[in-house]
C-alpha cells in the first residue's frame, strides 16, 4: 500500500521540473549579463587608457645663475634649465589596430614517397 502510494505520488516531479526550467533560464540570463558586464568594463578601461594617453607630459624649467658679489663675471652657482616635448605615441587615443590576421587557406600537402603529392 505504501509502495503504490509512492509510485502514484507526482507532486515532487512537478516542482523538480519547474526548478530545472527556472535554473536554466537563470543560467542563460547570467551568461548574457556577465558578457555585457565584461564589455562595459573593457570599454571603461579603454576610456581610462585614452585619458592617460592624452595627458601632456611636456615640461620646461628655466635655469638659475648666481654671480659672485663683486661682479667679476664669475658665477657662484649655475643650474641649467631643461625641456621635454611629449610626442604623440602610436596607441594614444585608439590609434593602433589590435586585430587578428585573416585566415589563410592551406595549400596542397606533400605525402612523401614516390608519388609526390
Secondary structure, DSSP 4 states (H G I P E B T S, - for coil): -HHHHHHH--HHHHHHHHHHHHHHHHHHHHHHHHHHHHHHHHHHHHHHHHHHHT----EEE--EEEE-TT-SS-EEEEE--EEE-PPPPTTTTS-S---PPPP----PPP--SSS--
